[in-house]
């Protein structure tokens, strides 16, 4: 194999095995992210990408599949074309191992990995990325053990890691029967977003922020991820999952933990994970009277969706964090499909101070982290409107993180895959925190409220508006 022209990082020779290599997730997210790392010279000096699937493909056919995925979904935002020099070197490192992979029949994978090991030489680090539905995780993990591909390997699991508390416990036990916890990387791409990481960096590195990051100053925390997208070609997956499992118990709970956690002893992986998982243990189980579920009109008309499907495509919830720092401060979470706007925002709404200035606007002091793209930090504050009067207005300031000196942002998946390659588990979830997530969600999963209809292009069922009172949802739009 030829050296990758752009590679600058060191590290052991690495074989990145991608299960579900021709699936939708790999096409949209994983393959463009891996290629971005090649573009940026961040892959190990010696590496190979081995795709695995149930069908048969030649190496060249798999390369053509990757090229098509990059042309449609990558290689990265703002780049109009594929760098042919990078692509040529990248494609030379690509292999395909077909005929499936089970404990009884490993297909072509062991022989292909053996051949690539011989080509790379030396001790090889195996990284297995399971880009498949969670129902397959146990089978693929057991197959890794059965065919001696687990020892010393790093194994990446997509979210959700389990679909219920019982299923999570069964999956966790099965995984730990084959691999040690330090080998496990449970991916949640929201933790890889530049501005999610800024939730703790901005706070812990700036005394003026840390001093007001508490119940004394914050009236409400909003984590709002509305989407204008429909379920696209994910109908079968989405109808078995819904907004609660797809977004609430994964992304939104993890982002809430980033906001609510206590200062870690350090920003090392163990300390950061401990701080995140410790505060999740303080999340109060959801009260279903403080949850609104919805389904957009027309969802049941989508091909592959049952006419009587009650799957939620919208969820809004008020959650409480029972720590001294956050007690009695509502965390209001919202996400859904086919809504009036798309954004990913975390906002701290500050209390109106007592004093001589009266009639302050409800949203006159807000610190917002925009998680989309390369990230942005917005500040809203109450000011006097310029002029002879004493009228109040709201002034706004924004910091686009891509404009910070020497900024070199990576997409979330690229950042997390890089961390896997480096063996850094800081931004990955641990089983103790995930176990409590299911306890928090249990009331909602066992006795959910009625799923209310809402119009596409709206901001969901009107009943959800009450959850954000008295501040009201900061993100508005649509009908």
C-alpha positions in Angstrom: 0.0 0.0 0.0 1.2 3.5 -0.8 1.6 6.0 2.0 -1.3 8.5 2.3 0.1 11.8 1.0 -1.6 14.0 3.6 -0.9 11.8 6.7 1.1 13.6 9.4 0.1 11.9 12.6 2.0 9.0 14.1 0.6 6.0 16.0 0.5 2.3 15.4 -0.6 1.0 12.0 -4.4 0.9 12.1 -7.1 -1.1 10.4 -10.5 0.6 10.6 -13.2 -2.0 10.0 -16.5 -0.5 9.1 -19.5 -2.8 9.6 -22.6 -1.7 7.6 -20.2 -0.1 5.2 -22.8 0.3 2.4 -25.6 1.5 4.7 -27.1 4.9 5.1 -25.2 5.9 8.3 -21.9 5.0 6.8 -22.7 6.9 3.6 -23.9 10.0 5.2 -21.6 10.3 8.3 -18.8 7.8 8.8 -17.2 7.7 5.4 -17.1 11.5 4.8 -15.7 11.9 8.3 -13.0 9.3 7.8 -12.1 11.0 4.5 -12.0 14.4 6.2 -9.3 13.0 8.6 -7.3 12.0 5.5 -7.7 15.4 4.0 -6.4 17.0 7.2 -3.5 14.7 7.6 -4.8 13.3 10.9 -4.8 9.6 10.2 -2.0 7.3 11.4 0.9 7.0 9.0 -0.1 3.5 8.1 -3.8 2.7 7.9 -6.4 0.8 6.0 -10.2 1.0 5.7 -11.9 -2.4 5.4 -15.6 -2.3 4.7 -17.9 -5.2 5.6 -21.3 -6.1 4.4 -23.6 -9.0 3.6 -23.2 -8.7 -0.1 -20.2 -9.2 -2.3 -18.2 -6.3 -3.8 -14.8 -5.9 -5.3 -12.5 -3.4 -3.7 -13.0 -1.2 -6.8 -16.8 -1.4 -6.4 -16.5 -0.3 -2.8 -14.2 2.6 -3.8 -16.8 3.7 -6.3 -19.5 3.5 -3.5 -17.3 5.7 -1.2 -16.6 8.2 -4.0 -20.4 8.5 -4.6 -21.0 9.0 -0.9 -18.4 11.8 -0.8 -19.8 13.5 -3.8 -23.2 13.5 -2.2 -22.5 14.1 1.5 -18.9 15.3 1.7 -16.0 15.4 1.9 -16.6 18.4 4.2 -18.8 21.5 4.4 -17.5 24.3 2.2 -15.5 22.1 -0.1 -17.0 21.8 -3.5 -14.9 19.1 -5.0 -12.8 16.1 -4.0 -9.0 16.6 -4.0 -7.9 14.0 -6.6 -4.5 13.6 -5.0 -5.9 12.9 -1.6 -8.6 10.6 -3.1 -6.0 8.6 -5.1 -4.0 7.9 -2.0 -7.1 7.3 0.1 -8.6 4.8 -2.4 -5.4 2.8 -2.4 -6.0 2.0 1.3 -9.6 0.7 0.8 -10.6 -3.0 0.9 -14.0 -4.8 1.1 -14.8 -8.0 2.9 -18.2 -9.4 2.0 -20.4 -12.3 2.7 -21.5 -11.0 6.1 -20.0 -11.6 9.6 -21.6 -13.8 12.2 -20.3 -16.0 15.0 -21.0 -19.1 12.9 -19.7 -17.7 9.6 -17.2 -14.8 9.4 -17.4 -14.4 5.7 -14.4 -12.8 4.1 -13.4 -10.5 6.9 -10.7 -12.5 8.7 -8.8 -13.3 5.5 -9.0 -9.7 4.3 -7.8 -8.4 7.7 -5.0 -10.9 7.6 -3.9 -9.8 4.2 -3.9 -6.1 5.2 -2.0 -6.9 8.4 0.8 -8.4 6.3 0.9 -5.4 4.1 1.0 -2.9 6.9 3.5 -4.8 9.0 4.2 -4.6 12.7 1.7 -4.6 15.5 -1.7 -3.4 14.1 -4.4 -1.6 16.0 -7.9 -2.9 15.1 -10.8 -0.4 15.3 -14.2 -1.9 14.7 -17.0 0.6 13.9 -20.5 -1.0 14.1 -22.6 1.4 11.9 -25.7 -0.7 12.2 -29.0 -0.7 14.2 -28.7 -1.5 17.9 -30.5 -4.8 17.4 -27.3 -6.1 15.8 -24.8 -5.1 18.5 -24.8 -8.3 20.5 -24.5 -10.5 17.4 -21.5 -8.5 16.0 -19.8 -8.3 19.3 -20.1 -12.1 19.9 -18.8 -12.6 16.3 -15.7 -10.5 17.1 -15.0 -12.7 20.1 -15.7 -15.9 18.2 -13.1 -15.1 15.4 -10.4 -13.6 17.6 -10.9 -10.1 16.4 -11.7 -8.5 19.8 -8.5 -8.8 21.8 -6.9 -5.3 22.1 -9.3 -3.9 19.6 -11.4 -0.7 20.0 -15.1 -1.1 19.3 -17.3 1.8 18.4 -21.1 1.4 18.9 -23.6 3.8 17.4 -26.4 5.2 19.5 -28.8 4.3 20.9 -26.8 1.8 23.1 -29.9 -0.1 24.0 -33.6 0.6 23.4 -34.9 0.2 27.0 -33.5 -0.4 30.4 -33.8 -4.1 30.1 -32.3 -4.1 26.7 -29.4 -1.9 27.8 -28.5 -4.2 30.7 -28.6 -7.2 28.4 -26.4 -5.4 25.8 -24.0 -4.1 28.4 -23.5 -7.6 29.8 -23.0 -9.1 26.4 -20.4 -6.5 25.4 -18.4 -6.8 28.6 -18.3 -10.6 28.1 -16.2 -10.0 25.0 -14.3 -6.7 25.5 -13.1 -4.6 28.5 -14.8 -1.3 29.1 -11.6 0.6 28.1 -12.1 -0.8 24.6 -15.6 0.4 24.2 -16.5 3.7 22.5 -20.2 4.5 22.6 -20.6 7.3 20.1 -22.9 10.3 20.5 -22.0 12.8 17.8 -23.5 15.7 19.8 -20.6 15.4 22.2 -18.3 15.8 19.3 -19.7 19.2 18.3 -17.3 22.0 18.7 -19.7 24.1 20.8 -20.8 21.2 23.0 -17.2 21.0 24.1 -17.3 24.8 24.6 -20.0 24.3 27.2 -17.4 23.3 29.7 -14.4 25.2 28.2 -16.1 28.6 28.2 -17.3 28.0 31.7 -14.2 26.6 33.4 -11.8 28.9 31.6 -13.7 32.2 32.3 -14.4 33.3 35.8 -17.1 35.7 34.7 -19.1 32.8 33.3 -18.3 30.2 36.0 -19.5 32.6 38.7 -23.0 32.9 37.2 -23.4 29.2 36.1 -25.9 28.3 38.9 -29.4 28.5 40.2 -28.8 31.8 41.8 -28.4 33.5 38.4 -30.0 31.1 35.9 -33.8 30.9 35.6 -34.1 28.3 32.9 -31.9 26.1 30.6 -33.3 25.4 27.1 -31.9 22.7 24.9 -33.7 23.0 21.6 -33.1 20.9 18.5 -36.0 21.4 16.1 -35.6 20.0 12.6 -37.4 20.8 9.3 -36.4 17.4 7.9 -38.8 14.5 7.5 -37.8 10.9 8.2 -36.4 10.7 4.7 -35.4 7.1 3.9 -35.1 6.1 7.6 -38.8 5.1 7.9 -38.2 1.6 9.2 -35.6 2.7 11.7 -37.5 5.8 12.8 -40.8 4.1 13.3 -39.2 1.6 15.6 -37.4 4.3 17.5 -39.2 7.7 17.5 -38.0 11.1 18.8 -37.7 9.9 22.4 -35.2 7.2 21.7 -33.5 8.8 18.7 -32.9 12.2 20.4 -34.1 12.7 23.9 -32.4 9.8 25.9 -29.3 10.1 23.7 -28.3 13.5 22.5 -30.4 15.9 24.6 -29.7 14.1 28.0 -26.0 14.1 27.2 -25.9 17.8 26.3 -27.9 18.5 29.6 -25.1 16.7 31.5 -22.5 18.9 29.8 -24.4 22.0 31.1 -25.1 20.7 34.5 -22.0 18.8 35.6 -19.7 19.9 38.4 -16.2 21.0 37.7 -14.1 17.8 37.0 -10.7 17.4 38.7 -9.2 17.7 35.2 -10.2 17.6 31.6 -8.7 14.1 31.3 -10.9 11.3 30.0 -11.6 9.6 33.3 -12.3 12.9 35.2 -14.5 14.4 32.5 -16.5 11.2 32.1 -16.9 10.9 35.9 -18.2 14.5 36.1 -20.7 13.9 33.3 -22.0 10.6 34.6 -22.2 11.8 38.2 -24.6 14.6 37.3 -26.7 12.3 35.2 -27.2 10.3 38.4 -28.9 13.5 39.8 -31.4 13.8 36.9 -34.9 13.3 38.4 -37.0 10.7 36.6 -39.3 12.4 34.1 -42.9 13.3 35.2 -45.1 12.4 32.2 -47.3 15.4 33.0 -44.3 17.5 32.0 -43.8 15.8 28.7 -45.5 16.4 25.4 -45.3 13.9 22.5 -46.4 14.7 19.0 -46.6 13.2 15.5 -46.7 15.4 12.4 -49.8 15.0 10.1 -48.9 12.9 7.1 -46.4 10.7 9.0 -48.6 7.7 8.6 -48.8 8.3 4.8 -45.0 7.7 4.5 -44.1 4.5 2.7 -43.1 1.9 5.3 -45.1 3.5 8.1 -48.2 1.7 9.4 -51.5 3.5 9.0 -52.1 3.3 12.8 -48.5 4.1 13.9 -48.3 6.0 17.2 -44.6 6.7 16.9 -43.6 10.1 18.3 -41.9 12.5 15.9 -41.8 15.3 18.5 -41.0 15.4 22.2 -40.7 18.3 24.6 -39.9 17.7 28.3 -39.2 19.6 31.5 -36.5 17.9 33.5 -35.0 18.7 36.9 -31.4 18.2 38.1 -31.3 17.6 41.8 -28.0 19.1 42.7 -27.2 22.1 44.9 -26.2 24.0 41.8 -29.3 23.4 39.7 -32.1 22.5 42.1 -35.5 24.0 41.1 -34.1 25.3 37.7 -36.1 23.7 34.9 -34.2 22.2 32.0 -36.6 22.3 29.0 -35.8 20.0 26.1 -37.4 19.9 22.7 -36.8 18.2 19.4 -38.9 17.0 16.5 -39.2 16.4 12.8 -41.0 18.6 10.2 -40.9 21.7 12.4 -40.8 25.3 11.4 -37.1 25.8 11.7 -33.9 23.9 12.1 -31.4 24.7 14.8 -29.4 23.2 17.7 -29.2 25.6 20.5 -28.4 25.5 24.2 -29.5 28.6 26.1 -29.1 29.8 29.7 -31.8 32.3 30.5 -30.7 34.5 33.4 -32.9 35.8 36.1 -34.0 39.5 36.0 -32.2 41.3 38.8 -34.0 43.1 41.6 -33.2 46.8 41.5 -34.1 50.2 40.1 -34.5 49.1 36.5 -38.1 47.9 36.1 -40.1 46.1 33.4 -37.1 44.0 32.1 -37.8 41.7 29.1 -38.1 38.0 29.9 -35.3 37.1 27.4 -33.1 40.2 28.1 -30.1 38.3 29.4 -29.4 35.0 27.6 -26.2 33.1 26.8 -26.6 30.7 23.9 -24.5 28.1 22.3 -25.3 27.3 18.7 -24.2 23.7 18.2 -24.7 23.6 14.4 -21.8 23.9 12.0 -18.6 25.1 13.5 -20.5 26.6 16.4 -21.3 30.1 17.6 -21.7 31.8 21.0 -24.5 34.4 21.2 -25.1 36.8 24.1 -28.3 38.9 24.5 -28.4 41.6 27.1 -30.7 44.4 28.1 -29.5 47.9 27.1 -30.9 51.4 27.0 -32.0 52.2 23.4 -29.7 55.0 22.1 -31.5 58.3 22.1 -33.1 60.8 24.5 -35.6 58.4 26.1 -35.2 55.7 28.7 -36.6 52.9 26.6 -35.0 49.5 27.0 -33.9 47.2 24.1 -32.0 43.9 23.7 -28.5 44.1 22.3 -26.9 41.0 20.8 -23.3 39.9 20.2 -22.1 36.8 18.4 -18.8 34.9 18.2 -18.5 32.5 15.3 -16.0 29.9 16.5 -14.6 29.4 13.0 -13.2 33.0 13.2 -11.2 32.3 16.3 -7.4 32.6 15.7 -5.9 29.4 14.3 -9.3 27.7 14.2 -9.2 24.2 12.5 -12.7 22.8 13.2 -13.6 19.2 12.5 -17.1 17.8 11.9 -18.4 16.0 15.0 -18.0 12.5 13.5 -14.4 13.3 12.4 -13.5 14.6 15.9 -14.9 11.5 17.5 -13.3 9.0 15.1 -10.0 10.8 15.6 -10.4 10.4 19.4 -11.0 6.7 18.8 -7.9 6.4 16.8 -6.0 8.3 19.6 -7.6 6.1 22.3 -9.2 9.2 24.0 -12.6 8.3 25.6 -13.3 11.8 27.0 -16.3 12.4 24.7 -17.8 8.9 24.9 -20.5 7.7 27.3 -20.0 5.3 30.2 -22.4 2.5 31.3 -23.0 4.0 34.7 -24.4 7.2 33.2 -26.4 5.3 30.5 -27.9 3.1 33.2 -29.4 6.1 35.0 -30.5 7.6 31.7 -32.9 4.7 31.4 -34.1 5.2 34.9 -34.8 8.9 34.1 -36.7 7.9 31.0 -38.6 4.9 32.5 -41.8 6.7 33.4 -42.1 8.1 29.9 -41.3 4.7 28.3 -43.7 2.7 30.4 -46.6 5.1 30.6 -46.2 7.7 27.8 -48.7 10.5 27.4 -51.0 10.6 24.3 -49.2 11.5 21.0 -50.7 14.7 19.8 -50.9 15.7 16.1 -49.2 18.8 14.8 -49.0 20.5 11.4 -45.8 20.2 9.4 -44.0 23.5 9.5 -45.3 24.4 12.9 -43.3 24.2 16.1 -45.1 21.1 17.4 -48.2 20.7 19.6 -49.3 23.9 21.3 -49.3 22.1 24.6 -45.5 22.1 24.5 -45.5 25.9 24.9 -46.5 25.7 28.6 -43.4 23.6 29.4 -41.1 26.6 28.7 -43.1 29.2 30.7 -42.5 31.7 32.0 -39.6 32.4 29.7 -41.2 30.9 26.6 -39.3 29.1 23.9 -36.5 31.3 22.5 -36.5 29.5 19.2 -39.6 30.3 17.2 -40.6 29.9 13.6 -43.0 28.2 11.2 -46.8 28.4 11.2 
